[in-house]
């Protein structure tokens, strides 16, 4: 995957992608939530089979897994290295961290819940950054080891908080996802 060198190059790449495929990313966002739930169903089938001793739960795993794989192919049609598996785990982790956050919120622990919701969203943003070419794996000039490099993303239209500005590159990635992956666009 070619590294995007500038915001202008990123915008040009995004515009070119829109011309080839005019659908907005909101459908893909809906699909990622569906994928998260399919991953959860796979997990629940395994645990249900183990807890009840009924193998019919295990037998359904492959069918759900195929649905999940087909859905993921719509968002990740090509990839290099272990991006497919990383993507699956980013979505699964985002969903699980969110679920723990909702339990903390229900228990009245808002501080923990809000932290977990932020972590969940960061995992989700990393998924999009990885799959839209904003995050690239490349050789580090100084250490000759693999590292993750984040390229600049467009600045948000909405105002950012002081905390967002302090978090730097993650803030830019979150801002890009907030603006590009908008589920409210009809």
Helices and strands as residue ranges (DSSP letters): H 7-20, H 25-52, H 55-75, H 83-106, H 110-131, E 135-139, E 146-150, H 162-166, H 169-180
